């Protein structure tokens, strides 16, 4: 990869997805992005790993190359987690 996806991934989000990212951040979520190399055994290309942590606990990790779809999956999972009643 010539350009680090971890540094530029938010540029590929739609306006609605940027609002969703802001919503996650307002709800005490930390979203981190990491470039990942190809996984030859699993036949996965180089891509991006997005991680959401709530109160310093990693709750969701998604890996992929389609940033928009990757974030959609991540957001939906995080939203469900945040809506789940706490014991």
N, C-alpha and C positions, 0 to 999 in steps of 0.2 A: 504494500500500500504506500503510495507516495504521500498521502495526507492522512494524518491521524484522525480516524473516525471519532475517537474518544474526545478530541478537542472540537470537532465540528458537527457532531451529530444533531445538536439542537437546531442548526441551520436547516436541516432537512425536515423538521416538523412543520405541520400546518399551523395556522393561527390558532385553531381550536386545540390542537395538541399542546401548543405553548401555554395556553390557558390551563389545560389539564395538568401540565408540569407545575405551573404556579400553584394550582390547587393542592397538589401533593405536598409541595414545599410548605404551604400554609398549614397543612395538617401534620406537621412534624415528621415528614418523610424526607429522607436524604436519597437522592438518585445519583448514582455514580456510573460512569461509563469507562470501560477498559477495552483497549484493542486486544483481540485474541488472534493468535496465529492459526494457520490451518491445522485441522486434526485429520491426519492422513488415515488413521485407523477407522475413524467414523465417517470418512469422506466428506468432511465439512470444510468449506473454504474459510479463509481469514475473514474476520468480521468483528462484531462488537458484542460485548457482554454488558447488559444493563442490569444494575442491582438496585433494589429499593430496600432501605433500612428504616424501621420505625423504632424509635427509642433505642437506637444502636443495635438492634437485632435485625439481621438480614432476613427478610421475609419472602422476597421474590428475586429470582435471577432468570434472565432470558438471554439467549444467544441467537444472533442472526446477522443477516446482511441487509435486509429490507427494513430500514430504520423506522419508517412510518408504521409498518405492521408490528415490528418488535415493540415499539412504544405502546401501540394499541393494546397488545396482550398484557404488557406490564401494567398499564394504567388500570385495565379492567380487574386484574388480579389484586392490585393494591387497593382499589376502591372497595372490592368485596371484603378484603381483610379489615379495612377500617370501619366498615359498617357492621361487622360481626360483633355481637354483644360481648362485652368483657365480663369475666366471672366475678 
